[in-house]
Amino acid sequence: MADTYTLISSVTVGAGGASSISFSSIPTTYTDLLVRVSARATSGGGWSDSTITFNGGTTYSSRYLYGDSSAANSGSSASAIVTRGANGNSTTANTFGNSDIYIPNYAGSNAKSVSIDDVTENNSGATNSAITHLEAGLSASTTAINSITLTLGSGNYVQYSTAYLYGIKNS
Amino acid sequence: MADTKIVVNCETGEVEELPLTADEIAQRAADQAAWEAEQAAIEADKQAKAEAKASAESKLSALGLTDDEIAALRG
């Protein structure tokens, strides 16, 4: 039977806020990883972007679909993997967005795929609020992932933002 | 609110909260600027294509093609 969702580590942002959250020394004993984030940012409007990096590397690309309170959209990047699940500073006070970042075969010796599923708070009239965002990312690195960093483009994650890192085994 | 980073060591469970170095602050700003520039270029390209499409459809309409005929051309 699959041994799923073993919590590896978690963190809650303290009163001073933080511009980035990293998990280091990730064990290679799982098949997949899941980072589950609940976040709010001091920046942005309806949402704030966070880049995701592995082992401090730089070779990323992505394609995404998203819809917000005004339109559906799509796009791509030749340089970054981005999660959009942090509520921005114009959303309803004290609400947080959510992100699931799934990384299969993270310890393998091939390029790494990443799937991201984000939603932000939707009970707000803020411009660009209520985003739903799906992204397919690729890290060209063939090195096993031993660290993951989420960095807000600007501003800080506010107090009580959380990140949970789960390891998933297929046996 | 100072720019800090939180680092969780999954092996030891230790959680460190550290100030960003000047290089890290500069890199973060550069990365954000590059991301915004890339996305702006993509949006501009999409906008240009949409405007070209509208212009082409307008010209086809002026030539006497119906909306159904223009749609059929789009496939």
gemmi code that builds the backbone of each chain (N, CA, C; Angstrom):
import gemmi

chains = {
    "A": [
        ("MET", (0.848, -1.188, 0.000), (0.000, 0.000, 0.000), (0.888, 1.244, 0.000)),
        ("ALA", (0.467, 2.178, -0.785), (1.276, 3.399, -0.899), (1.423, 4.097, 0.450)),
        ("ASP", (2.637, 4.538, 0.720), (2.928, 5.254, 1.958), (2.969, 6.737, 1.606)),
        ("THR", (1.804, 7.372, 1.611), (1.718, 8.713, 1.065), (1.748, 9.796, 2.131)),
        ("TYR", (2.114, 10.987, 1.701), (2.037, 12.183, 2.524), (2.708, 12.041, 3.895)),
        ("THR", (3.972, 11.735, 3.856), (4.767, 11.755, 5.084), (5.327, 13.163, 5.267)),
        ("LEU", (4.977, 13.796, 6.375), (5.456, 15.160, 6.594), (6.955, 15.128, 6.856)),
        ("ILE", (7.709, 15.856, 6.035), (9.165, 15.939, 6.222), (9.498, 17.119, 7.126)),
        ("SER", (8.984, 18.301, 6.786), (9.230, 19.500, 7.588), (8.119, 20.509, 7.329)),
        ("SER", (7.980, 21.444, 8.228), (7.023, 22.534, 8.031), (7.557, 23.793, 8.697)),
        ("VAL", (6.995, 24.909, 8.285), (7.418, 26.181, 8.879), (6.255, 27.158, 8.874)),
        ("THR", (6.185, 27.957, 9.900), (5.216, 29.044, 9.982), (5.986, 30.354, 10.084)),
        ("VAL", (5.648, 31.296, 9.213), (6.361, 32.576, 9.210), (6.043, 33.348, 10.492)),
        ("GLY", (7.085, 33.925, 11.072), (6.941, 34.650, 12.318), (6.532, 36.098, 12.135)),
        ("ALA", (6.523, 36.841, 13.218), (5.997, 38.204, 13.235), (6.745, 39.150, 12.298)),
        ("GLY", (8.009, 38.871, 12.029), (8.795, 39.767, 11.187), (8.579, 39.567, 9.700)),
        ("GLY", (7.832, 38.518, 9.317), (7.646, 38.221, 7.899), (8.904, 37.608, 7.315)),
        ("ALA", (8.840, 37.235, 6.054), (10.001, 36.658, 5.365), (9.805, 36.797, 3.869)),
        ("SER", (10.886, 37.061, 3.152), (10.792, 37.204, 1.699), (10.960, 35.870, 0.986)),
        ("SER", (11.544, 34.891, 1.676), (11.668, 33.579, 1.049), (11.606, 32.481, 2.102)),
        ("ILE", (11.228, 31.299, 1.645), (11.168, 30.112, 2.498), (11.919, 28.999, 1.777)),
        ("SER", (12.838, 28.378, 2.478), (13.619, 27.289, 1.883), (13.539, 26.033, 2.728)),
        ("PHE", (13.505, 24.901, 2.052), (13.708, 23.609, 2.691), (15.049, 23.083, 2.181)),
        ("SER", (15.954, 22.785, 3.094), (17.264, 22.285, 2.696), (17.462, 20.862, 3.207)),
        ("SER", (18.507, 20.207, 2.723), (18.851, 18.835, 3.135), (17.648, 17.901, 3.051)),
        ("ILE", (16.932, 17.983, 1.924), (15.759, 17.120, 1.714), (16.235, 15.688, 1.479)),
        ("PRO", (15.728, 14.730, 2.219), (16.178, 13.345, 2.034), (15.752, 12.810, 0.668)),
        ("THR", (16.491, 11.820, 0.176), (16.192, 11.255, -1.152), (15.418, 9.951, -1.042)),
        ("THR", (14.787, 9.733, 0.081), (14.157, 8.435, 0.362), (12.718, 8.332, -0.117)),
        ("TYR", (12.220, 9.342, -0.805), (10.845, 9.310, -1.315), (10.871, 9.279, -2.835)),
        ("THR", (9.720, 9.053, -3.436), (9.659, 9.097, -4.898), (9.254, 10.490, -5.387)),
        ("ASP", (8.320, 11.130, -4.671), (7.818, 12.440, -5.068), (7.823, 13.378, -3.868)),
        ("LEU", (7.712, 14.668, -4.157), (7.572, 15.676, -3.105), (6.324, 16.517, -3.357)),
        ("LEU", (5.726, 16.967, -2.280), (4.637, 17.932, -2.363), (4.913, 19.067, -1.383)),
        ("VAL", (4.890, 20.293, -1.893), (4.983, 21.463, -1.019), (3.595, 22.098, -0.976)),
        ("ARG", (3.043, 22.184, 0.190), (1.704, 22.757, 0.350), (1.861, 24.078, 1.100)),
        ("VAL", (1.428, 25.172, 0.436), (1.691, 26.507, 0.963), (0.382, 27.238, 1.229)),
        ("SER", (0.311, 27.902, 2.351), (-0.767, 28.839, 2.641), (-0.093, 30.179, 2.886)),
        ("ALA", (-0.392, 31.181, 2.046), (0.433, 32.393, 2.117), (-0.357, 33.660, 1.837)),
        ("ARG", (0.137, 34.713, 2.445), (-0.337, 36.057, 2.167), (0.905, 36.943, 2.066)),
        ("ALA", (0.841, 37.932, 1.171), (2.008, 38.784, 0.949), (1.697, 40.230, 1.292)),
        ("THR", (2.745, 40.976, 1.594), (2.578, 42.407, 1.841), (2.521, 43.178, 0.531)),
        ("SER", (2.777, 42.502, -0.590), (2.841, 43.161, -1.896), (1.677, 42.720, -2.778)),
        ("GLY", (1.720, 43.175, -4.020), (0.744, 42.717, -5.006), (-0.582, 43.423, -4.879)),
        ("GLY", (-1.589, 42.842, -5.458), (-2.953, 43.352, -5.386), (-3.848, 42.202, -5.017)),
        ("GLY", (-4.268, 41.433, -6.042), (-5.059, 40.246, -5.781), (-4.202, 39.047, -5.416)),
        ("TRP", (-2.993, 38.991, -5.994), (-2.080, 37.887, -5.678), (-0.649, 38.371, -5.855)),
        ("SER", (0.274, 37.569, -5.336), (1.693, 37.848, -5.520), (2.384, 36.617, -6.069)),
        ("ASP", (3.340, 36.842, -6.976), (4.103, 35.751, -7.576), (5.276, 35.358, -6.689)),
        ("SER", (5.540, 34.059, -6.633), (6.753, 33.552, -5.985), (7.467, 32.642, -6.965)),
        ("THR", (8.750, 32.843, -7.153), (9.525, 31.921, -7.981), (9.923, 30.705, -7.149)),
        ("ILE", (10.046, 29.581, -7.831), (10.471, 28.339, -7.188), (11.807, 27.936, -7.781)),
        ("THR", (12.768, 27.699, -6.920), (14.075, 27.237, -7.394), (14.471, 25.965, -6.653)),
        ("PHE", (15.252, 25.145, -7.339), (15.747, 23.892, -6.773), (17.269, 23.932, -6.740)),
        ("ASN", (17.834, 23.616, -5.615), (19.294, 23.554, -5.450), (19.969, 24.860, -5.902)),
        ("GLY", (19.245, 25.958, -5.866), (19.823, 27.226, -6.293), (20.060, 27.324, -7.787)),
        ("GLY", (19.476, 26.408, -8.562), (19.717, 26.364, -10.002), (19.013, 27.473, -10.769)),
        ("THR", (19.268, 27.514, -12.091), (18.760, 28.626, -12.894), (18.080, 28.200, -14.191)),
        ("THR", (17.961, 26.909, -14.470), (17.455, 26.492, -15.779), (16.011, 26.017, -15.660)),
        ("TYR", (15.093, 26.934, -15.865), (13.672, 26.634, -15.687), (12.865, 27.112, -16.888)),
        ("SER", (11.691, 26.497, -17.049), (10.719, 26.982, -18.020), (9.339, 26.556, -17.533)),
        ("SER", (8.301, 27.173, -18.081), (6.956, 26.842, -17.611), (5.898, 27.296, -18.604)),
        ("ARG", (4.745, 26.668, -18.487), (3.544, 27.097, -19.208), (2.396, 27.105, -18.221)),
        ("TYR", (1.509, 28.071, -18.369), (0.465, 28.194, -17.351), (-0.864, 28.642, -17.941)),
        ("LEU", (-1.910, 28.307, -17.220), (-3.270, 28.772, -17.473), (-3.747, 29.434, -16.197)),
        ("TYR", (-4.461, 30.548, -16.324), (-5.052, 31.111, -15.126), (-6.284, 31.936, -15.471)),
        ("GLY", (-7.124, 32.046, -14.469), (-8.279, 32.910, -14.601), (-8.411, 33.724, -13.337)),
        ("ASP", (-8.819, 34.969, -13.485), (-9.035, 35.796, -12.304), (-10.423, 36.402, -12.380)),
        ("SER", (-10.660, 37.445, -11.641), (-12.003, 38.007, -11.580), (-12.432, 38.669, -12.882)),
        ("SER", (-11.492, 38.875, -13.818), (-11.852, 39.580, -15.037), (-11.687, 38.767, -16.315)),
        ("ALA", (-10.786, 37.792, -16.358), (-10.535, 37.114, -17.624), (-9.785, 35.808, -17.420)),
        ("ALA", (-9.856, 34.948, -18.457), (-9.005, 33.768, -18.518), (-7.769, 34.115, -19.331)),
        ("ASN", (-6.657, 33.450, -19.028), (-5.427, 33.816, -19.703), (-4.486, 32.613, -19.739)),
        ("SER", (-3.430, 32.750, -20.496), (-2.410, 31.716, -20.545), (-1.082, 32.372, -20.864)),
        ("GLY", (0.000, 31.635, -20.642), (1.300, 32.210, -20.932), (2.399, 31.203, -20.715)),
        ("SER", (3.608, 31.694, -20.759), (4.755, 30.812, -20.601), (5.937, 31.612, -20.096)),
        ("SER", (6.959, 30.907, -19.689), (8.208, 31.544, -19.307), (9.351, 30.657, -19.753)),
        ("ALA", (10.409, 31.274, -20.243), (11.604, 30.529, -20.630), (12.647, 30.555, -19.527)),
        ("SER", (12.271, 31.105, -18.366), (13.303, 31.281, -17.339), (12.855, 30.982, -15.922)),
        ("ALA", (11.559, 30.751, -15.704), (11.121, 30.659, -14.310), (9.953, 29.706, -14.148)),
        ("ILE", (9.843, 29.166, -12.939), (8.649, 28.465, -12.477), (8.062, 29.331, -11.379)),
        ("VAL", (6.770, 29.644, -11.510), (6.186, 30.641, -10.612), (4.878, 30.131, -10.026)),
        ("THR", (4.727, 30.297, -8.737), (3.460, 30.021, -8.086), (2.771, 31.340, -7.758)),
        ("ARG", (1.443, 31.359, -7.882), (0.702, 32.609, -7.710), (-0.285, 32.513, -6.566)),
        ("GLY", (-0.042, 31.634, -5.618), (-1.031, 31.359, -4.579), (-0.942, 32.207, -3.332)),
        ("ALA", (-0.143, 33.256, -3.341), (-0.084, 34.118, -2.155), (-1.089, 35.257, -2.316)),
        ("ASN", (-2.015, 35.362, -1.405), (-2.946, 36.485, -1.451), (-2.178, 37.802, -1.430)),
        ("GLY", (-2.589, 38.737, -2.285), (-1.956, 40.044, -2.282), (-2.539, 40.932, -1.198)),
        ("ASN", (-1.979, 42.128, -1.114), (-2.324, 43.000, 0.013), (-3.672, 43.701, -0.137)),
        ("SER", (-4.355, 43.516, -1.265), (-5.673, 44.141, -1.393), (-6.812, 43.133, -1.245)),
        ("THR", (-6.476, 41.901, -0.944), (-7.531, 40.922, -0.669), (-8.059, 41.135, 0.748)),
        ("THR", (-9.130, 40.455, 1.066), (-9.740, 40.600, 2.385), (-8.706, 40.348, 3.483)),
        ("ALA", (-8.714, 41.214, 4.479), (-7.712, 41.125, 5.541), (-7.698, 39.746, 6.180)),
        ("ASN", (-6.499, 39.307, 6.508), (-6.285, 38.058, 7.260), (-6.698, 36.799, 6.499)),
        ("THR", (-6.841, 36.887, 5.191), (-7.106, 35.688, 4.399), (-5.831, 35.270, 3.682)),
        ("PHE", (-5.748, 34.000, 3.361), (-4.537, 33.431, 2.778), (-4.898, 32.631, 1.528)),
        ("GLY", (-3.995, 32.624, 0.545), (-4.154, 31.779, -0.625), (-3.484, 30.430, -0.407)),
        ("ASN", (-3.705, 29.519, -1.354), (-3.166, 28.164, -1.202), (-2.472, 27.705, -2.477)),
        ("SER", (-1.404, 26.955, -2.302), (-0.677, 26.379, -3.440), (-0.291, 24.948, -3.138)),
        ("ASP", (-0.419, 24.102, -4.146), (0.155, 22.764, -4.113), (1.219, 22.695, -5.198)),
        ("ILE", (2.406, 22.327, -4.818), (3.520, 22.215, -5.765), (3.994, 20.767, -5.730)),
        ("TYR", (3.745, 20.038, -6.806), (4.035, 18.602, -6.821), (5.233, 18.331, -7.725)),
        ("ILE", (6.193, 17.571, -7.180), (7.435, 17.308, -7.907), (7.673, 15.801, -7.944)),
        ("PRO", (7.289, 15.146, -9.037), (7.526, 13.703, -9.130), (8.992, 13.391, -9.436)),
        ("ASN", (9.452, 12.244, -8.984), (10.808, 11.762, -9.316), (11.889, 12.807, -9.033)),
        ("TYR", (11.763, 13.446, -7.899), (12.658, 14.562, -7.571), (14.094, 14.119, -7.351)),
        ("ALA", (14.289, 12.840, -7.034), (15.640, 12.362, -6.750), (16.276, 11.675, -7.951)),
        ("GLY", (15.601, 11.700, -9.082), (16.100, 11.025, -10.273), (17.198, 11.813, -10.977)),
        ("SER", (17.721, 11.214, -12.047), (18.830, 11.841, -12.771), (18.387, 12.405, -14.114)),
        ("ASN", (17.096, 12.665, -14.240), (16.564, 13.327, -15.434), (16.061, 14.716, -15.063)),
        ("ALA", (15.641, 15.480, -16.070), (15.028, 16.778, -15.802), (13.787, 16.583, -14.925)),
        ("LYS", (13.424, 17.624, -14.169), (12.335, 17.492, -13.194), (11.105, 18.274, -13.645)),
        ("SER", (9.971, 17.580, -13.674), (8.721, 18.276, -13.962), (8.084, 18.725, -12.653)),
        ("VAL", (7.261, 19.748, -12.754), (6.594, 20.318, -11.582), (5.172, 20.682, -11.980)),
        ("SER", (4.203, 20.326, -11.166), (2.847, 20.808, -11.420), (2.416, 21.678, -10.244)),
        ("ILE", (1.775, 22.780, -10.577), (1.375, 23.766, -9.561), (-0.110, 24.054, -9.693)),
        ("ASP", (-0.781, 24.071, -8.593), (-2.212, 24.363, -8.532), (-2.409, 25.420, -7.448)),
        ("ASP", (-2.811, 26.628, -7.853), (-2.945, 27.745, -6.908), (-4.364, 28.299, -6.908)),
        ("VAL", (-4.822, 28.747, -5.779), (-6.015, 29.583, -5.713), (-5.786, 30.667, -4.668)),
        ("THR", (-6.357, 31.829, -4.916), (-6.321, 32.880, -3.904), (-7.743, 33.159, -3.425)),
        ("GLU", (-7.815, 33.928, -2.388), (-9.089, 34.246, -1.743), (-10.036, 34.904, -2.746)),
        ("ASN", (-11.336, 34.563, -2.708), (-12.233, 35.047, -3.753), (-13.384, 35.896, -3.240)),
        ("ASN", (-13.302, 36.326, -2.008), (-14.385, 37.123, -1.465), (-13.984, 38.593, -1.419)),
        ("SER", (-13.454, 39.049, -2.531), (-12.934, 40.402, -2.560), (-13.216, 41.036, -3.912)),
        ("GLY", (-13.447, 42.324, -3.924), (-13.625, 43.036, -5.177), (-12.324, 43.555, -5.736)),
        ("ALA", (-11.212, 43.166, -5.128), (-9.917, 43.668, -5.577), (-9.651, 43.275, -7.023)),
        ("THR", (-9.019, 44.180, -7.753), (-8.640, 43.882, -9.122), (-7.772, 42.633, -9.146)),
        ("ASN", (-8.055, 41.751, -10.088), (-7.296, 40.512, -10.250), (-7.408, 39.574, -9.052)),
        ("SER", (-8.483, 39.687, -8.296), (-8.656, 38.756, -7.178), (-9.203, 37.431, -7.688)),
        ("ALA", (-9.265, 36.466, -6.818), (-9.854, 35.157, -7.123), (-9.139, 34.437, -8.247)),
        ("ILE", (-7.848, 34.429, -8.210), (-7.117, 33.748, -9.275), (-7.126, 32.242, -9.053)),
        ("THR", (-7.293, 31.527, -10.156), (-7.057, 30.089, -10.187), (-5.972, 29.866, -11.213)),
        ("HIS", (-4.921, 29.189, -10.835), (-3.714, 29.128, -11.659), (-3.188, 27.697, -11.703)),
        ("LEU", (-2.978, 27.196, -12.906), (-2.370, 25.882, -13.104), (-1.099, 26.067, -13.910)),
        ("GLU", (-0.042, 25.421, -13.475), (1.221, 25.602, -14.191), (1.964, 24.277, -14.322)),
        ("ALA", (2.558, 24.080, -15.499), (3.466, 22.961, -15.729), (4.862, 23.525, -15.831)),
        ("GLY", (5.724, 23.127, -14.915), (7.083, 23.657, -14.904), (8.099, 22.582, -15.212)),
        ("LEU", (9.286, 23.029, -15.630), (10.373, 22.098, -15.908), (11.679, 22.684, -15.395)),
        ("SER", (12.399, 21.887, -14.632), (13.777, 22.213, -14.275), (14.665, 21.305, -15.107)),
        ("ALA", (15.586, 21.901, -15.844), (16.436, 21.105, -16.739), (17.545, 20.387, -15.981)),
        ("SER", (17.683, 20.675, -14.713), (18.756, 20.048, -13.932), (18.517, 18.550, -13.791)),
        ("THR", (19.589, 17.778, -13.921), (19.493, 16.326, -13.759), (19.977, 15.878, -12.379)),
        ("THR", (20.233, 16.829, -11.522), (20.691, 16.527, -10.157), (19.491, 16.330, -9.243)),
        ("ALA", (19.587, 15.390, -8.322), (18.511, 15.181, -7.349), (18.238, 16.482, -6.591)),
        ("ILE", (16.961, 16.742, -6.350), (16.598, 17.970, -5.639), (16.845, 17.768, -4.140)),
        ("ASN", (17.704, 18.612, -3.593), (17.914, 18.543, -2.138), (17.539, 19.832, -1.431)),
        ("SER", (17.155, 20.858, -2.205), (16.627, 22.066, -1.566), (15.598, 22.725, -2.483)),
        ("ILE", (14.605, 23.317, -1.857), (13.530, 24.017, -2.570), (13.377, 25.383, -1.930)),
        ("THR", (13.331, 26.422, -2.769), (13.160, 27.779, -2.246), (12.014, 28.472, -2.954)),
        ("LEU", (11.137, 29.071, -2.194), (10.085, 29.924, -2.718), (10.449, 31.363, -2.361)),
        ("THR", (10.505, 32.217, -3.372), (10.891, 33.612, -3.135), (9.835, 34.538, -3.708)),
        ("LEU", (9.266, 35.370, -2.864), (8.305, 36.361, -3.345), (9.011, 37.361, -4.248)),
        ("GLY", (8.348, 37.760, -5.330), (8.951, 38.729, -6.229), (9.228, 40.053, -5.546)),
        ("SER", (8.328, 40.463, -4.680), (8.542, 41.682, -3.895), (7.729, 41.549, -2.612)),
        ("GLY", (8.114, 42.314, -1.616), (7.419, 42.247, -0.335), (7.779, 41.019, 0.467)),
        ("ASN", (6.938, 40.700, 1.417), (7.216, 39.591, 2.327), (5.989, 38.716, 2.530)),
        ("TYR", (6.240, 37.449, 2.815), (5.175, 36.595, 3.343), (4.845, 37.111, 4.745)),
        ("VAL", (3.567, 37.232, 5.044), (3.179, 37.768, 6.346), (3.186, 36.661, 7.405)),
        ("GLN", (3.104, 37.097, 8.637), (3.039, 36.164, 9.763), (1.881, 35.177, 9.560)),
        ("TYR", (2.131, 33.950, 9.936), (1.180, 32.833, 9.877), (1.076, 32.208, 8.485)),
        ("SER", (1.823, 32.733, 7.523), (1.955, 31.979, 6.272), (2.673, 30.670, 6.607)),
        ("THR", (2.291, 29.600, 5.929), (2.890, 28.304, 6.257), (3.342, 27.572, 4.999)),
        ("ALA", (4.315, 26.699, 5.163), (4.738, 25.800, 4.085), (4.993, 24.426, 4.700)),
        ("TYR", (4.413, 23.415, 4.086), (4.578, 22.029, 4.542), (5.210, 21.230, 3.417)),
        ("LEU", (6.251, 20.495, 3.715), (6.913, 19.650, 2.724), (6.601, 18.192, 3.045)),
        ("TYR", (5.974, 17.515, 2.083), (5.640, 16.110, 2.257), (6.475, 15.260, 1.298)),
        ("GLY", (6.867, 14.100, 1.769), (7.490, 13.096, 0.915), (6.460, 12.016, 0.612)),
        ("ILE", (6.516, 11.486, -0.610), (5.541, 10.486, -1.038), (6.298, 9.275, -1.584)),
        ("LYS", (5.919, 8.114, -1.091), (6.530, 6.876, -1.569), (5.498, 6.075, -2.353)),
        ("ASN", (5.995, 5.318, -3.325), (5.045, 4.523, -4.116), (4.984, 3.078, -3.622)),
        ("SER", (5.609, 2.773, -2.501), (5.534, 1.418, -1.961), (5.732, 1.452, -0.451)),
    ],
    "B": [
        ("MET", (9.686, 46.262, 7.901), (9.863, 44.814, 7.844), (11.102, 44.492, 7.004)),
        ("ALA", (12.119, 43.936, 7.625), (13.366, 43.656, 6.922), (13.197, 42.465, 5.982)),
        ("ASP", (14.019, 42.437, 4.924), (14.015, 41.288, 4.019), (14.784, 40.151, 4.670)),
        ("THR", (14.087, 39.083, 4.979), (14.738, 37.933, 5.594), (14.368, 36.666, 4.834)),
        ("LYS", (15.133, 35.633, 5.075), (14.813, 34.314, 4.503), (14.725, 33.314, 5.647)),
        ("ILE", (13.802, 32.390, 5.484), (13.659, 31.312, 6.456), (14.191, 30.040, 5.799)),
        ("VAL", (15.084, 29.372, 6.475), (15.669, 28.135, 5.960), (15.379, 27.007, 6.942)),
        ("VAL", (14.683, 25.984, 6.444), (14.345, 24.820, 7.265), (15.245, 23.663, 6.860)),
        ("ASN", (16.058, 23.192, 7.779), (16.920, 22.047, 7.506), (16.128, 20.772, 7.782)),
        ("CYS", (15.824, 20.033, 6.710), (14.957, 18.860, 6.863), (15.662, 17.722, 7.591)),
        ("GLU", (16.981, 17.763, 7.625), (17.729, 16.702, 8.299), (17.742, 16.911, 9.798)),
        ("THR", (17.956, 18.157, 10.221), (18.108, 18.433, 11.656), (16.846, 19.027, 12.276)),
        ("GLY", (15.950, 19.541, 11.436), (14.764, 20.218, 11.950), (15.023, 21.652, 12.356)),
        ("GLU", (16.266, 22.095, 12.207), (16.619, 23.454, 12.601), (15.978, 24.470, 11.648)),
        ("VAL", (15.436, 25.542, 12.202), (14.852, 26.610, 11.402), (15.650, 27.886, 11.650)),
        ("GLU", (16.216, 28.437, 10.584), (16.991, 29.667, 10.702), (16.253, 30.802, 10.004)),
        ("GLU", (16.277, 31.966, 10.603), (15.754, 33.174, 9.959), (16.914, 34.138, 9.799)),
        ("LEU", (17.267, 34.410, 8.553), (18.496, 35.150, 8.273), (18.181, 36.377, 7.419)),
        ("PRO", (18.899, 37.474, 7.631), (18.712, 38.635, 6.747), (19.279, 38.341, 5.371)),
        ("LEU", (18.626, 38.861, 4.331), (19.170, 38.698, 2.982), (20.455, 39.506, 2.859)),
        ("THR", (21.424, 38.955, 2.153), (22.647, 39.703, 1.876), (22.345, 40.727, 0.775)),
        ("ALA", (23.258, 41.660, 0.600), (23.090, 42.668, -0.455), (22.993, 41.998, -1.824)),
        ("ASP", (23.793, 40.961, -2.020), (23.759, 40.241, -3.301), (22.405, 39.550, -3.508)),
        ("GLU", (21.875, 38.983, -2.446), (20.580, 38.297, -2.552), (19.452, 39.294, -2.825)),
        ("ILE", (19.531, 40.457, -2.196), (18.514, 41.491, -2.450), (18.586, 41.951, -3.913)),
        ("ALA", (19.814, 42.155, -4.394), (19.987, 42.592, -5.786), (19.515, 41.516, -6.755)),
        ("GLN", (19.838, 40.251, -6.459), (19.433, 39.152, -7.332), (17.916, 39.025, -7.372)),
        ("ARG", (17.294, 39.179, -6.210), (15.834, 39.086, -6.143), (15.195, 40.167, -7.011)),
        ("ALA", (15.698, 41.390, -6.904), (15.152, 42.493, -7.709), (15.379, 42.240, -9.197)),
        ("ALA", (16.559, 41.730, -9.529), (16.870, 41.462, -10.937), (15.965, 40.354, -11.478)),
        ("ASP", (15.770, 39.315, -10.692), (14.907, 38.209, -11.121), (13.475, 38.694, -11.343)),
        ("GLN", (12.991, 39.532, -10.432), (11.629, 40.030, -10.558), (11.498, 40.928, -11.797)),
        ("ALA", (12.487, 41.767, -12.014), (12.446, 42.645, -13.185), (12.472, 41.834, -14.469)),
        ("ALA", (13.294, 40.785, -14.499), (13.379, 39.949, -15.695), (12.061, 39.231, -15.942)),
        ("TRP", (11.454, 38.735, -14.864), (10.167, 38.040, -14.989), (9.104, 38.988, -15.530)),
        ("GLU", (9.042, 40.197, -14.962), (8.027, 41.160, -15.398), (8.258, 41.575, -16.849)),
        ("ALA", (9.520, 41.740, -17.234), (9.821, 42.126, -18.617), (9.432, 41.005, -19.583)),
        ("GLU", (9.735, 39.769, -19.200), (9.393, 38.633, -20.051), (7.874, 38.540, -20.235)),
        ("GLN", (7.135, 38.676, -19.132), (5.683, 38.571, -19.210), (5.079, 39.744, -19.988)),
        ("ALA", (5.660, 40.933, -19.838), (5.174, 42.087, -20.600), (5.378, 41.877, -22.089)),
        ("ALA", (6.509, 41.274, -22.455), (6.790, 41.006, -23.873), (5.796, 39.989, -24.429)),
        ("ILE", (5.492, 38.976, -23.633), (4.511, 37.968, -24.063), (3.144, 38.609, -24.259)),
        ("GLU", (2.747, 39.441, -23.314), (1.449, 40.114, -23.418), (1.405, 41.038, -24.626)),
        ("ALA", (2.498, 41.746, -24.884), (2.547, 42.660, -26.034), (2.419, 41.871, -27.333)),
        ("ASP", (3.063, 40.712, -27.383), (2.991, 39.869, -28.576), (1.562, 39.363, -28.800)),
        ("LYS", (0.927, 38.943, -27.704), (-0.458, 38.477, -27.805), (-1.374, 39.601, -28.263)),
        ("GLN", (-1.147, 40.792, -27.722), (-1.963, 41.940, -28.097), (-1.781, 42.277, -29.575)),
        ("ALA", (-0.540, 42.230, -30.035), (-0.257, 42.541, -31.441), (-0.934, 41.531, -32.361)),
        ("LYS", (-0.900, 40.255, -31.981), (-1.542, 39.227, -32.797), (-3.062, 39.409, -32.820)),
        ("ALA", (-3.626, 39.782, -31.676), (-5.072, 40.010, -31.615), (-5.476, 41.188, -32.492)),
        ("GLU", (-4.658, 42.231, -32.465), (-4.961, 43.401, -33.292), (-4.818, 43.075, -34.785)),
        ("ALA", (-3.804, 42.269, -35.113), (-3.622, 41.881, -36.521), (-4.798, 41.033, -36.991)),
        ("LYS", (-5.284, 40.162, -36.122), (-6.420, 39.303, -36.466), (-7.670, 40.146, -36.708)),
        ("ALA", (-7.896, 41.106, -35.809), (-9.069, 41.970, -35.960), (-8.985, 42.790, -37.243)),
        ("SER", (-7.783, 43.252, -37.535), (-7.590, 44.041, -38.751), (-7.847, 43.187, -40.000)),
        ("ALA", (-7.336, 41.966, -39.971), (-7.535, 41.084, -41.120), (-9.015, 40.775, -41.316)),
        ("GLU", (-9.713, 40.532, -40.224), (-11.143, 40.219, -40.331), (-11.927, 41.424, -40.838)),
        ("SER", (-11.516, 42.590, -40.418), (-12.183, 43.808, -40.879), (-12.001, 43.984, -42.391)),
        ("LYS", (-10.799, 43.721, -42.865), (-10.522, 43.862, -44.296), (-11.281, 42.805, -45.107)),
        ("LEU", (-11.352, 41.599, -44.579), (-12.119, 40.548, -45.269), (-13.598, 40.921, -45.330)),
        ("SER", (-14.081, 41.484, -44.245), (-15.482, 41.901, -44.209), (-15.741, 42.999, -45.240)),
        ("ALA", (-14.785, 43.916, -45.357), (-14.925, 45.011, -46.323), (-14.932, 44.490, -47.753)),
        ("LEU", (-14.294, 43.330, -47.965), (-14.285, 42.714, -49.297), (-15.593, 42.001, -49.614)),
        ("GLY", (-16.469, 41.893, -48.586), (-17.771, 41.279, -48.820), (-17.951, 39.909, -48.206)),
        ("LEU", (-16.949, 39.386, -47.505), (-17.103, 38.081, -46.868), (-18.038, 38.197, -45.673)),
        ("THR", (-18.863, 37.174, -45.475), (-19.750, 37.158, -44.314), (-18.971, 36.687, -43.082)),
        ("ASP", (-19.578, 36.859, -41.909), (-18.936, 36.392, -40.678), (-18.706, 34.886, -40.726)),
        ("ASP", (-19.672, 34.135, -41.262), (-19.519, 32.682, -41.355), (-18.358, 32.316, -42.288)),
        ("GLU", (-18.223, 33.046, -43.375), (-17.125, 32.765, -44.312), (-15.769, 33.084, -43.675)),
        ("ILE", (-15.729, 34.170, -42.907), (-14.465, 34.516, -42.219), (-14.134, 33.458, -41.169)),
        ("ALA", (-15.177, 33.010, -40.463), (-14.957, 31.960, -39.460), (-14.470, 30.682, -40.118)),
        ("ALA", (-15.016, 30.371, -41.296), (-14.605, 29.160, -42.011), (-13.137, 29.248, -42.421)),
        ("LEU", (-12.683, 30.441, -42.767), (-11.275, 30.628, -43.132), (-10.341, 30.353, -41.959)),
        ("ARG", (-10.854, 30.674, -40.735), (-10.022, 30.476, -39.538), (-9.869, 28.992, -39.213)),
        ("GLY", (-10.778, 28.158, -39.775), (-10.656, 26.723, -39.557), (-11.228, 26.254, -38.241)),
    ],
}
model = gemmi.Model(1)
for chain_id, residues in chains.items():
    chain = gemmi.Chain(chain_id)
    for i, (resn, *xyz) in enumerate(residues, 1):
        res = gemmi.Residue()
        res.name, res.seqid = resn, gemmi.SeqId(i, " ")
        for name, pos in zip(("N", "CA", "C"), xyz):
            atom = gemmi.Atom()
            atom.name, atom.element = name, gemmi.Element(name[0])
            atom.pos, atom.b_iso = gemmi.Position(*pos), 0.0
            res.add_atom(atom)
        chain.add_residue(res)
    model.add_chain(chain)
structure = gemmi.Structure()
structure.add_model(model)
structure.setup_entities()
